């Protein structure tokens, strides 16, 4: 069994500490007749919104805050929230 000396053991910790934190990509399945799924990448502030009747893949929206996505997916009517607060803005 091999043991790491103190210098080798500490080297990995420095690399992890210097690495930027990633908030990651979150996926939300939305209970809506208009919007079926929302994916959000907090690092790039990019949202991918899949509409129920869209002929192609998800719409890509850049510059969207995380709080805006939370409001969308938690709205009583995500479709109405989209129309009133996000459509045409991004």
C-alpha positions, -999 to +999 in steps of 0.1 A: +000+000+000+015+034-010+011+065+010+012+100-003+037+124+013+024+158+025+035+176-006+016+152-029-014+151-007-017+189-006-013+193-044-047+180-052-064+202-026-049+233-042-061+224-076-097+219-063-096+252-044-085+271-074-112+256-097-141+279-104-174+268-088-200+256-113-237+261-105-245+235-131-275+229-154-309+224-139-338+207-156-375+214-147-404+195-160-432+221-161-469+214-155-482+235-183-501+231-215-478+256-232-443+248-218-432+212-212-396+216-200-371+242-190-334+237-187-312+264-172-275+268-171-267+292-143-230+296-153-239+310-187-273+324-178-288+305-207-323+289-207-336+263-230-374+263-231-394+235-248-429+245-258-456+219-262-466+229-298-431+240-310-422+222-343-385+223-335-363+219-304-361+242-274-358+279-277-325+292-264-326+324-244-294+341-232-290+366-203-318+351-182-314+354-145-320+324-123-347+342-104-366+347-136-365+310-144-377+302-108-406+325-113-414+309-146-414+273-134-432+281-102-459+303-118-495+292-115-496+294-153-461+292-168-475+300-202-492+332-190-460+341-171-440+336-203-463+358-223-465+386-197-429+387-186-405+370-210-418+368-245-399+392-267-376+402-239-348+377-245 
